Amino acid sequence: MASVNLRNGESQDSLLKRFRKKVVKSGVLSTVRRKRWFVSKSEQRRMEKKKAVRRIKRRNVKEVE
C-alpha cells in the first residue's frame, strides 16, 4: 500500500506526483493489470515463449546495425 504525507508548504500537485511515483515503483498497477483476467498455465508459457522470441529478434536486429 503506497501512502504519502503532506509536507509543510507542499502543493497538492507535488503531493500527487510523489504518490504516483510511489505507486509505479511498488508495481501495484502492473500487478492489477496482469491479474485482471485469468490466464491458464499453458497460456502463460505460450506468452512467455513469444516474449522470448521477440526479445531475441530485437537483440539480433540491434547487433546487425
N, C-alpha and C positions, 0 to 999 in steps of 0.2 A: 504494500500500500504506500503510494507516494504522498507525502504531505509536506507543505512548506508553511513557514510562519512569516507574517508580515514584519519586515524590518522597519526601524524608525525612519520616517521620511521616504519610504519606498512607495512608488506609484503602483497602481493596480496592474498596469501593463507589464512592468518588470516582474511583478509577483507571478502573473500568469505565464510569462516567458520562462521563469525558473521552474514553475510547476510542469510545464510541457516538456522541458529538458529532462526533468527527473522521470517523468512517465516514459519517455522514449528510452532513456538509459536502463530503466528497470525491465523493459521488454514486455510490459503488460499488454499493450495494444497488439503486438505481433502474436502473442500467445492467444489472445481473444480471436484474432482473425484466423489463426491456424485451427483453432478448435471450434470454429463456427459450425462446421459440418462434420459428420462422422466420416472418417476415411479408413477403410479396411487395411490390414497389414499388407496384403498383396498390392493394393493400390499405392500405399506409401513406398514400397520397394520399387514399383514401376516409376513413380515420380522421382525418386532419388536417382535411379539409373539415368533417366532423361536429363536431370540436372548435371550429373557427372559427365555425360556425353557432351552437353553444351559447354561445360567448363573446359573440357579437353579441347574442343574445337576452337574456343576463344583463345586458349593458350597457344595453339598451333598457328593461328592467324597472326597473333602478335609477334611470334618468333620469326615469321616469314618477312614481316615488314621491316 
